[in-house]
Amino acid sequence: MSVKKNIALVAHDNCKKDMVEWVGWNWSVLLKHHLICTGTTGRLVEEALVRKTEDGHHPMPVMTLLKSGPFGGDQQLGAMIADGKIDILIFFWDPMQPQPHDVDVKALLRISVLYNIPAACNRSSADFVISSPLMDEEYIPARRDYSQYLQRNLEF
């Protein structure tokens, strides 16, 4: 993980306001990194950052906008994590609202754990991640050795 991180930002509908507020508080840190966002969250994040940077003194961060979560955005992020293209996942998910793509949400969280990337699921954990001294350093996350699993002998 280089000094410039690839940060994925995702928020369920009831959490989008929290995400926009969080981005507003942390915009100066986020400007140093590459942001990858799903659907509507990405548009809202972009609007929040434009408001913060429109004085012309601060460039907009590079952003990649993916599909909306229910239309494959969560799966796109999962593939990017598996390909080593995401360093941090900030995912404000709604624990009180059933999601039509709940299996995709679970898969995204699972893959972030499998590849040992930092994953924040609420504002408090996102605050801890973004304020970590590791945000400004190169960092290589430890990877669990799955070679035995991959080389298992399956008999049918």
Secondary structure by P-SEA (a helix, b strand, c coil): cccccbbbbbbcccaaaaaaaaaaacaaaaaabbbbbcaaaaaaaaaaaaaacccccccccbbbbbccccccaaaaaaaaaaacccccccccccccccccaaaaaaaaaaaaaaaccbbbccaaaaaaaaacccccbbbbcccccccccccccccc
